[in-house]
Amino acid sequence: MSAILNDAPIACKRDRIEPIIRGDYPDPTIVRVGGDYYLTHSANWFAPALLIWHSTDLKEWRPLTHALSDYGGDIWAPDISHYEGRFYIYFTTLGRNKVITADNIMGPWSDPIDLNVPHIDPGHLATPDGRRFLYLSGGHIVELDADGLSTIGELRKIYDGWPIPFPTRIEALAEEGPKPFYRGGWYYLITAQGGTAGPATGHMVVVARSRSHDGPWENAPANPILRTGSRNERWWCQGHGTIFETALGEWRIVYHAYEQGFVSLGRHTLIQEIVWTDDGWPQLGETEPSASISTYPSLSDDFTGAELSWQWQFSRELDRSRYTVGEGELTLEGRGASPTSGSPPLCIRPQDEA
């Protein structure tokens, strides 16, 4: 077991990492299809929702489309996957886990399908023999039908989490964000623990592995593999990671973190190298982080299209009867007595520039 986790100051190369997507883009989930990478995040209470980003090099990212066009409840911790030619996004809303699908990343995306299973933070796995499973918070699992749109059998608890040593400063055990994958005869389960927004050092990523998709699980001897070591570091509450293989056969982890001094801006999306130990455990690499070259389209909108551009979202509603757009103009019907009740169009800014 690793040493007791505390707030001891440490040197950290991650202080030099620049986010690949800056701004309030938490709970990143990624899928690779050939040489293309697609990324989406928690949508929180904004609509349209589930903005999908695209990259071919993991450095330069472009927004493509929103997978959900209407507001049906706050959306948390999605999981994007690609299986047998079809895209899937599993997500939690209003205490329910749902799924949408599309044959093309640009859509059209299906209406949400309720899977009728509790818990949060779904994570999809397809086994080498073609079975499909959904992993959920608290160490739970349920099998999916072959089409991924309904469940088979009962929800089961299969993992108790990594026993965080006392006296570690955490918000709660909060066993969330399960992201399973298969490699070299092992099933790996990547989990967030410690709470997402408590002490700066509380959030973490832990790893367990098993020869079977449902355990028994062996916890990594070097857990946690990712965590803020000191509140003096630049990136706070590092966690909610997904480990994936690149098109070049390298491995990376994408995760989120607050920036010290700018917590109100939300959790940014970061990425870092993963290397493998001789005995088959993932750990952070020692490669010096390279500068981010992320670029985004201009946030300006000339309102010449038939719809609002990608950067605009509304808070807890999307009433298209309120606005018209085109020929260089936006006409918006007022609502409410203040911004909190009026649901004005908003932009979650991803850029560094003032």
Secondary structure, DSSP 8 states (H G I E B T S, - for coil): ------------GGGG---SB-SS--S-EEEEETTEEEEE---BTEESEEEEEEESSSSS-EEEEEEE-S--S-EEEEEEEEETTEEEEEEEETTEEEEEEESSTT------EE----SS--EEEE-TTS-EEEEETTTEEEEE-TTSSSEEEEEEE--------TT---S----EEEEEEEETTEEEEEEEES-SSSSTTT-EEEEEEESSTT---EE-TT--SEE---TTSSEEEEEEEEEEE-TTS-EEEEEEEEETT-GGG--EEEEEEEEE-TTS-EEE--S-----------S-----SSS--TTEEEES---GGGEEEETTEEEE---SSSHHHH---EE-------
